[in-house]
Amino acid sequence: MSRILITGSSEGLGLMAGQLLVSQGHQVVLHARSQSRAADAKRGLPEAEAIVVGDVSSIAGTRQVAEQANELGTFDAVIHNVAVGYREPRRVTTADGLPHVFAINTLTPYLLTALMHRPKRLVYLSSGMHHHVDANLDDLLWTERHWNGADAYAESKLHDAMLAFAMARRWTDVISTALEPGWVKTRMGGSSANDDLSQAHLTQAWLAVSEDKGAKVSGDYFYHLKRMAPNPQALNAALQDRLLERCAQISGVRMPE
């Protein structure tokens, strides 16, 4: 039996993964951004061990989530599922003055990785959209370019894959992987999505707990339980290190060696 934290799990794929893992006999801790969302999560998965609460759009809120998680002990796996979608029509900024998409999709998994007790496995959710963009590390915060919500989302999902592979390279005692769940009809995915929702939560749960040889290879990228090639930029160690450095500069939190 494993113990897993899933971020952004009051609904959607995060909650679905939690429900599957509990049905398999694992202990699951959920995350919600508010107490009302925590109540939704509890209704969706009454068997959850606990629910950590915090709005990860801010650095302070993400720190609170990390502190609550650490109070619960060390996890066997952390599934970095929390994200906002690709349809933001303008550059919305957070309390820290950061683009909303970057703060939640890129900086939150970075901060939680840096601040939480080190688990045995790290699982990061990317997206098929990451294949078609550049990392744009010189303009992470979209101060030089005209805002494009779809591109900002896709870049953030490329960053998540880069983070997964950076941690696989730096933390050799941790299995760190990334995946794309497919474009599915969730609140974030929207009604036009056409991938198979019944498959969308399986890979992250498998990567978090499975003893299958295929699930225990650090530094790989997956889609529907199968390895696939990520955007080549995700595999570039120099770009990975630059991303970690920029996140450290922006947040004031350095990734432990």
C-alpha positions as CSV (number, residue, x, y, z in Angstrom):
1,M,0.0,0.0,0.0
2,S,1.2,3.5,-0.9
3,R,0.4,6.9,0.4
4,I,-0.2,9.5,-2.3
5,L,-0.8,13.3,-2.3
6,I,-2.7,14.6,-5.4
7,T,-2.8,18.4,-5.9
8,G,-5.8,20.0,-7.5
9,S,-8.0,17.0,-6.6
10,S,-11.4,18.4,-5.5
11,E,-12.8,17.4,-8.9
12,G,-11.8,16.3,-12.4
13,L,-8.8,14.1,-13.1
14,G,-7.2,14.6,-9.7
15,L,-10.3,13.3,-7.9
16,M,-10.7,10.5,-10.4
17,A,-7.1,9.4,-9.8
18,G,-7.7,9.5,-6.1
19,Q,-10.9,7.4,-6.3
20,L,-9.0,4.8,-8.4
21,L,-6.1,4.7,-6.0
22,V,-8.4,4.3,-2.9
23,S,-10.2,1.5,-4.7
24,Q,-6.9,-0.3,-5.1
25,G,-6.2,-0.1,-1.4
26,H,-3.9,3.0,-1.2
27,Q,-4.1,6.0,1.1
28,V,-4.8,9.2,-0.6
29,V,-4.5,12.8,0.6
30,L,-6.4,15.4,-1.6
31,H,-5.8,19.1,-2.1
32,A,-8.4,21.8,-2.5
33,R,-8.0,25.6,-2.9
34,S,-10.6,26.5,-0.3
35,Q,-12.7,25.1,2.5
36,S,-15.8,24.9,0.2
37,R,-13.8,23.0,-2.4
38,A,-12.5,20.7,0.3
39,A,-16.1,19.9,1.2
40,D,-16.6,19.0,-2.5
41,A,-13.5,16.8,-2.4
42,K,-14.7,15.1,0.8
43,R,-18.1,14.3,-0.8
44,G,-16.3,13.0,-3.9
45,L,-13.9,10.7,-1.9
46,P,-15.1,10.2,1.7
47,E,-12.3,7.6,2.2
48,A,-9.5,10.2,1.7
49,E,-7.1,10.2,4.6
50,A,-7.0,14.0,4.7
51,I,-7.5,17.1,2.6
52,V,-4.9,19.9,2.5
53,V,-6.3,23.4,1.8
54,G,-4.5,26.3,0.1
55,D,-4.8,28.6,-2.8
56,V,-1.7,27.9,-4.9
57,S,-2.1,30.9,-7.1
58,S,0.1,32.7,-4.5
59,I,3.5,31.7,-3.2
60,A,2.3,32.1,0.4
61,G,-0.7,29.8,-0.3
62,T,1.6,27.2,-1.9
63,R,3.9,27.3,1.2
64,Q,0.9,26.6,3.4
65,V,0.0,23.6,1.3
66,A,3.6,22.3,1.6
67,E,3.5,22.9,5.4
68,Q,0.3,21.0,5.8
69,A,1.6,18.1,3.7
70,N,4.8,17.9,5.6
71,E,2.8,17.8,8.9
72,L,1.2,14.6,7.6
73,G,4.6,13.0,7.0
74,T,6.4,11.7,3.9
75,F,4.5,10.5,0.9
76,D,5.3,7.6,-1.3
77,A,4.2,9.6,-4.3
78,V,3.1,13.1,-5.2
79,I,0.9,13.7,-8.3
80,H,1.3,17.3,-9.4
81,N,-2.1,17.6,-11.1
82,V,-3.2,21.1,-10.1
83,A,-3.5,23.5,-13.1
84,V,-5.6,26.1,-14.8
85,G,-6.5,25.9,-18.5
86,Y,-5.8,27.4,-21.8
87,R,-8.7,29.8,-22.2
88,E,-7.6,32.9,-20.2
89,P,-8.3,35.8,-22.5
90,R,-5.8,38.2,-20.8
91,R,-2.8,38.2,-18.6
92,V,-4.4,37.9,-15.2
93,T,-1.9,38.4,-12.4
94,T,-1.8,36.9,-9.0
95,A,-1.1,38.5,-5.6
96,D,2.6,38.2,-6.4
97,G,2.2,40.0,-9.7
98,L,2.7,36.8,-11.7
99,P,0.7,35.5,-14.6
100,H,-2.1,33.2,-13.2
101,V,-1.2,30.4,-15.6
102,F,2.5,30.5,-14.8
103,A,1.9,30.8,-11.0
104,I,-0.3,27.7,-10.8
105,N,1.0,25.5,-13.6
106,T,4.7,26.1,-13.4
107,L,5.6,27.7,-10.1
108,T,3.4,25.6,-7.8
109,P,4.8,22.2,-8.8
110,Y,8.3,23.7,-8.5
111,L,7.6,25.1,-5.0
112,L,5.9,21.9,-3.7
113,T,8.8,19.8,-5.1
114,A,11.3,22.1,-3.3
115,L,9.4,22.5,0.0
116,M,7.8,19.1,0.7
117,H,9.6,16.1,2.2
118,R,11.1,14.2,-0.7
119,P,8.8,11.3,-1.8
120,K,9.8,8.1,-3.6
121,R,8.0,9.1,-6.8
122,L,7.1,12.4,-8.5
123,V,4.4,12.5,-11.2
124,Y,3.9,15.7,-13.2
125,L,0.9,16.3,-15.5
126,S,1.9,17.8,-18.9
127,S,-0.3,18.2,-22.0
128,G,-0.2,17.3,-25.6
129,M,-0.1,21.0,-26.3
130,H,3.4,21.1,-24.9
131,H,4.8,19.5,-28.1
132,H,4.2,22.6,-30.2
133,V,5.8,25.5,-28.2
134,D,9.2,26.7,-27.0
135,A,10.1,27.1,-23.3
136,N,10.6,30.9,-23.7
137,L,12.6,31.1,-20.5
138,D,13.6,34.7,-21.3
139,D,10.0,35.8,-21.0
140,L,8.4,33.4,-18.5
141,L,6.1,36.1,-17.2
142,W,4.8,37.3,-20.6
143,T,6.1,40.9,-20.1
144,E,7.6,41.2,-23.6
145,R,5.0,39.3,-25.7
146,H,1.4,39.9,-26.5
147,W,-0.6,37.5,-24.3
148,N,-1.9,34.3,-25.8
149,G,-3.7,32.0,-23.3
150,A,-3.3,28.8,-25.2
151,D,0.5,29.4,-25.7
152,A,0.9,30.3,-22.0
153,Y,-0.8,27.1,-21.0
154,A,1.2,25.0,-23.4
155,E,4.5,26.6,-22.3
156,S,3.6,25.9,-18.7
157,K,3.0,22.2,-19.5
158,L,6.4,22.1,-21.2
159,H,7.8,23.5,-18.0
160,D,6.2,20.7,-16.1
161,A,7.8,18.1,-18.3
162,M,11.2,19.9,-17.9
163,L,10.7,19.9,-14.1
164,A,10.0,16.2,-14.1
165,F,13.2,15.4,-16.1
166,A,15.3,17.8,-14.1
167,M,14.3,16.1,-10.9
168,A,15.0,12.7,-12.4
169,R,18.5,13.9,-13.3
170,R,19.2,15.6,-9.9
171,W,17.4,13.3,-7.5
172,T,18.5,9.8,-8.5
173,D,16.8,8.3,-5.5
174,V,13.4,9.4,-6.8
175,I,11.4,8.1,-9.8
176,S,10.2,11.3,-11.6
177,T,8.0,11.1,-14.6
178,A,5.6,13.2,-16.7
179,L,2.6,12.4,-18.8
180,E,-0.2,13.8,-20.8
181,P,-3.7,12.7,-19.9
182,G,-5.3,13.6,-23.2
183,W,-7.8,16.4,-24.1
184,V,-10.9,15.3,-22.2
185,K,-14.2,16.8,-21.2
186,T,-13.5,18.2,-17.8
187,R,-14.2,21.7,-16.5
188,M,-10.7,22.7,-17.6
189,G,-10.8,20.7,-20.9
190,G,-14.1,22.1,-22.0
191,S,-17.0,20.6,-24.0
192,S,-15.1,20.3,-27.3
193,A,-12.5,17.8,-26.0
194,N,-12.5,14.5,-27.8
195,D,-10.2,12.1,-26.0
196,D,-11.2,9.2,-23.8
197,L,-12.1,10.4,-20.3
198,S,-12.1,6.8,-19.0
199,Q,-8.4,6.6,-19.8
200,A,-7.3,10.1,-18.7
201,H,-6.6,9.3,-15.0
202,L,-5.1,5.9,-15.3
203,T,-1.5,6.7,-16.2
204,Q,-0.9,9.1,-13.3
205,A,-2.2,6.5,-10.8
206,W,-0.1,3.8,-12.4
207,L,3.0,5.9,-12.3
208,A,2.4,6.7,-8.7
209,V,2.1,3.2,-7.3
210,S,2.7,0.4,-9.8
211,E,5.5,-2.1,-9.4
212,D,5.5,-2.8,-13.2
213,K,8.9,-2.3,-14.7
214,G,7.5,0.2,-17.2
215,A,6.3,2.5,-14.5
216,K,9.5,2.6,-12.6
217,V,11.8,4.2,-15.1
218,S,12.7,7.7,-14.0
219,G,12.9,10.5,-16.6
220,D,10.2,9.1,-19.0
221,Y,7.1,10.7,-20.6
222,F,3.8,8.8,-21.0
223,Y,0.5,8.8,-22.7
224,H,-2.2,6.2,-21.8
225,L,0.2,3.9,-20.0
226,K,2.7,4.0,-22.9
227,R,6.0,5.8,-23.3
228,M,6.1,8.5,-25.9
229,A,8.6,11.2,-26.9
230,P,8.2,14.6,-25.3
231,N,9.1,18.0,-26.8
232,P,12.9,17.7,-27.3
233,Q,13.3,20.9,-25.2
234,A,12.0,19.1,-22.2
235,L,15.1,16.8,-22.4
236,N,17.6,19.6,-22.6
237,A,19.5,19.7,-19.3
238,A,20.7,23.2,-19.8
239,L,17.1,24.5,-20.3
240,Q,16.0,22.4,-17.3
241,D,18.6,24.1,-15.1
242,R,17.7,27.6,-16.4
243,L,14.0,26.9,-15.6
244,L,15.0,25.9,-12.0
245,E,17.1,29.0,-11.7
246,R,14.4,31.3,-12.9
247,C,11.8,29.7,-10.6
248,A,14.2,30.2,-7.7
249,Q,14.8,33.8,-8.6
250,I,11.0,34.5,-8.9
251,S,10.0,32.6,-5.7
252,G,13.0,33.0,-3.5
253,V,13.0,29.2,-2.9
254,R,15.9,27.2,-4.3
255,M,15.5,23.5,-5.2
256,P,17.5,21.3,-2.8
257,E,20.3,19.3,-4.2
